[in-house]
């Protein structure tokens, strides 16, 4: 039995405790434990590993910008121990063959546990893609060409309900989009306005079935107020921490867009108060040269899986976010949404954990998180990076550096 000691987040509070870990799970939580292998982290915090419900690892199709190995290494360095990879690849995961190819590509190469989304185009397609961890629907065009109409949305939602599959929705109404090409972040915000999110969410409320429904990257409190009853929500670090006052140009171009400062502040308050269920990175890397071209031609998306938790942990240390809220949004609630035995340090749960000293902050950089795309929109922010990270009881980061490869396993979600 491995014994990990530290200031453990257990039962909603921090206590000096020992975690007993055997066969990948927590088997004991006590003040004192003895085991064959013992690691004492002193005053460092021992927290549940993060679960990121929204990443784009870009494989297959754009491996120069990202791939399974590099993206999951970045996740581990940032304290994320499970990722859910989106289906808008080239080719997109719309068929069983595409899903099986992606499963084969990821096998044995991931540093953390992972699940794969599929993008069914019909009810029958949903049935054929039952091997995916969850489904993703795009109500508007973005990277990947997977926009689907209301009839298709309704079909997939109806089929997914009996399967118990989570359906995550990119909710924007293209009928509300502007017609002129955007050349600045302000233009992009105007071209894909908050009203497009609100309109899509109102449409979605009339289409949803009985299954679990999740709304990706909410950007405003107006959109939050329009979320269908019973659906869960996420906010991204870039929508919580960046806005139209940024000088990043196309390096801040995302779908849905960054919003004005007052909208970002209102979104942060809603997140800090618990009105938004989870934080998810929407990690969507592109090469620097792709972002350096004309704004209208630059692809939408920013990297973030390796920086999300360190930056938020620094904010916790500064007092603007509680540790309880951080753990709920980054670990326990995502695990609950997916029905996973993760996200909580308790007997019977997977021993996924991160060890961090919140008194030690450092500057965020692409180099720090081994970002293959070579940049981050959070360059210069402060973050508290993990000292150690464990996936099912196996160390994948030690002394802030990767120490194991191929540890990650593919997860499947239980039938609800």
N, C-alpha and C positions, 0 to 999 in steps of 0.2 A: 504494500500500500504506500502510495506517495502521500506525504503530509505537507501541506502548504500553510504557513503561518503568516499572519499579518493583521491589519485592521480591516476586517471583512464586512462587506455590506450584507447583512443578514437580518431578515425579518423587518426590513424597513429602516434599519439604523446601522451605524458603524460600531463594531465591537472587536476587541482583540480575541481572535479565535483561530482554531486550526481546522482545516478542511482535509478530510480523509478521502483520497481518490483511488479508485480501483476499477480496472476495465473501462476506463473512459467516463465514469460517472462519480458523482459525489456520494460517498457511502457513509460519511459521518461528519458531524459538525459539533465540535466540543472545544472547551477552553484548552484542554491539553490532549494531544494524541501522539502516539508513537507509531512509527512506520519504518519500512525498510529504507525509504529515501525521504529525507526531510529537508525542506527549504524554508528558511525563516526570512521574511521580507521586512521585519521590524515594524517601523511606523508607516510604511507604505500602504496605500489603499488596495484592497483586493475586491474587484468589482466584476459583475457578470460581463462576459464578452459581448461586444456589440453585434446586432443583427441589422444589416442594411437591406431593406426590401427593394432597393431600386438602384441597380448598377448596370452599366453597359460595358462589358468586357471586350467587345469589338471583334470577337473571334467566332466564326470565320468572317472574312471580308475586309477587315481593316487592322490587321495584326501589327502594322508599323506603328500605329498609335497606341495599341493596347493588345494584350492577349491574356489567356487564363492565368498563366504562371505569373506574369508581372503584376496584373491587376490584383490578384489575391495576395501577392507578397505585400503590395501597398496596403491592402486591407489589414493584414496582420500587423504591420508596423504601426498602424493607426489604432489598433485595439479592436478591430472588427473581426469576429470569428466565424460569421456566417454571412454570405451574400446571396442575393436573388438576382440572377442575370436576365436582362430583358431580351426580347425576341427579334428586335428590328436589325438583324444582321443582313449580310448579303451572301447567301440567300436568307430570307427571313424564315423564322420557325413557324411556318404555316402548315406543314405537312409532317407526317410521321417520319418520313425519310430525313427531313431536315433536322428534326429533333434527335433522331438516332445518331446523325453525323455529329451534332454538337455534343451529345453525351460521350461519344467516342473520343472527340478532341480533348475534352476536359479530363477524362479519366487519368488519374495518377499524376496530374500536373498542378493541382490546386493546393495552395498553402493553408486554406481555411475551408470549412464546409460550404457547400453551395447548392442552390436549387436553380432550376431553369424554367423560365416562363415560356409559354407558347402563345401564338397569336391566331387563334381559330377565326375563320371567316364565316362560319355558319354553325348551326347546332350539330350537324353531322361531323364537321371538322373538330368540334370540341370533344366529341366521343373518341375520335381517332387520335387525339393528343392527350389522352388521359395519363400518359407517363410524365407529363410536365408537373412541376410543383404547383404552378398557378397559371392563370391566363392574364393576358394584357390586351386591352382594347384601346384603339386610338380614334377618338371622335373627330380629330382634325389631322391634317398632314403635318408631319415633322420628319425627322430622319427615318428613312426606311420605306416610305410609300405604303403605309399600312392603314390609312384612314378607312373607316367603315361607317356605313350609313345606319340610320336608326333601326331598320328592319334587321340588319345583321347584328347590331348590339342586342336587340331583344331576343333573337334566336340564341345567341351565345349565353346570355344570362339565364335563359330558361333551361338550357342544357346543363349549364355549370351547377345550378342549384342542387339537383339530386346527386351530383358527383361530389359535392362538398368542396369544390375548387374555389379558392379565392379568385375574384376577378378584379384586377387593378385597372383603373380607367384614366387615360389622359383626356381630361374634359375641357375641350375648347370647341366653340361653335364657329365653323368657318364662315357661316353666313354673316357673322359680326366682324369679320376681318376687313381692314382697309385694303384698297386696291393698289396704292402706290408702293414701289419698292422702298424699304427702309434703309437709310444711310447712317443712322445714329441709334444709340440705345433709346433715346426719347422717341424717335420714329417707330422703332420696333414695338415699344410699349403702346403707342397709339394704334399701330397696325393690328396688334393682337391684344385688345384691351381687356380690362377686368370684366367688362360686360360679356365678352365671349365665354369666359369661364362660367359666369352666372347663368347665361342662357343654356349652355351645355348641361349644367347640373340640374336645371329645371326640367330639361328634356329627359335626362337620365332618371329622374324621380318617377316619371311615368312609364319607364321601360323596365325597371329593375324587377328581378324575381325574388325568390326566397333565399338564395345563397349569399355567402359573404361577399360584400362589395367594399372596395377600397378606392379612395380618390387620391391620385398622385399629385404631388407638387402644387398644393393650394397656395396662391400668392396674395390673397387679400381676405379681409374679414367679410367683405360682401360675398365672396365665393364661399367662404366657410359657412355663412348663414344659409346658403342655398343647397348645401350638401344633403342628399337624400337621407331620410330617417334611417338610422341603424347602420349607415356606412361609416367606415373608419377613414381617417385622413392622415396625410403626411405633409410636412414642410421640409424644404431643403435648406442646407446651410447658406447657399447663395441667395435665396429669397429672404432668409432671416437676417443676413449680415451685410448684403450688398444691395445697392439701389441705384437710381439714376444719377446720383451725385458722383458715382465712380468714374474714373478716367480710363477705364480699361478698354473702351471701344468694343471691337468685335470679340475681344477676349472675355467680355461679359455678356455676349449674345447667347441666350438660352430660350427655349420654348417650354412653358409660357415665359414671357419676358420678365426682366427685373422691373420693379415698380418704383414710383416716387418714394421719397424718404418717409413721408407720413404713413404710407401704406406699409412700408417695411416695419416701422415702429409698432404699428397696430398689430401686424402679424406676429412680431416678437412677443408682445404682451399676451396675445392669445396662446402662443406656444408655451410661454413661461407659466401661464395660469392653468394649463392642462386642457385647453379647448381643442388642441390638435393632438392626435394620438401618438404619432411617432415622428422622429426625424429620420430622413433618408437622403442619401447623398445625390441621387440622380447623376452618379459618376458617369460622365460622357466625354471621354478625352478625344481630342483631335490634334493632329500635328501642328506645331507652331506655324509652319508655312501656310497651312490651310486657313488659319485665323488671321494671318497678316495681309491677306488680299482685301479687295473691296468689301465693305461691310455687307452689302446686299448679297454677295456671293459666299461669304464666310459661313461655314456650317454652325449650327446651334449646338451648344453643349460645353460643359466645363468639367474637369476632373475634380474629385472630392472625396473618394472613399478613404484615403489615407489621412486626410486632414480634419474630417468631420468631428470625431470624438476628441482629439487633442485640443482643438479650438474651443469646443464646448466645455471641456474640463477646465480650461483656463478661465472661462466665463464663470463657471461654478466657483472657482477659487476667488474670483473678484466679487462674488456675492449677488450677481444678477440672475442666477439660475440655481435652484436648489439641487443638491445631489440626488434627492429622491426623484425629482422630476427628470433629471438627466438619465437615471437608471431606467425609469419607466419608459421614456421615449426612445431610448437607444437599445433596450434589451428586453425587458419583461413584456411590454405591450406588443412589440413585433412578434415575439415568440407566441403570445396568446393568439394573435391574429392568424398565424400560420398553423397553430396547434402543435408546436414543437416542444420537446422536453428540454428546452434551453431557456436562457434569459433570466434565470433566478438561481442563486447559489443555495441549493437545498438538497437534501438527501433524495436520490433517485433521478436528479437532473444531470444532463451532460456537464462535464467539468470544463466548460468554456469560461475562461476568465482572463482579465487583464490586471496587471499590477502597476500602479502609478504613484509617483510622489507629486502631489499637486503643488508643492513648494518649488519644484524645478520646472521652469518654463524656458522655452527656446523659440527661436524664430522659425516660422514655417517656410519651407522651401521645397521645390520639386525634387531636389537632390535628396532631401531628408526622407521622402517617402518613396524613393526609387521610381518616380513617375516616368514611364516610357515616353509619354508625349512631350516631356521636357519643360512643363510650365504648370503653374497653379494660379488661380485667381486670388488666392489668399496669401501670396508672397508677402512676407513682412509681418503678418499677423503673429501673435504669440500663441503657443500651444504647449500642453503638457503631454508629452509622448510617453507611451507605456515603457516601463522598464522590462517587463516580461509579459508574454501572452501565451496562453495555453488553449489548445483545441482538443477537447475530449481527453484532458489530462496530459497531453504531450506538449512540451514546450516548443513553440514555433518562433518565438522571439526571446532572446536573452540579452541582458545589458543593452537593450534598444536595437539589437541587430538580429536579422533572420538567422535561425539556427537549424531549420528543418525544411525539407521540401516534400511535396506530394502527400502531405498529411490529410488534406481535405477529402471529405466524402460527399457524394451527392445525396441530398436529402429528398425525401418524398413526403408529402403531407398526408396525414391520416384522413380517412373518410369521416366526416363529421356526423 
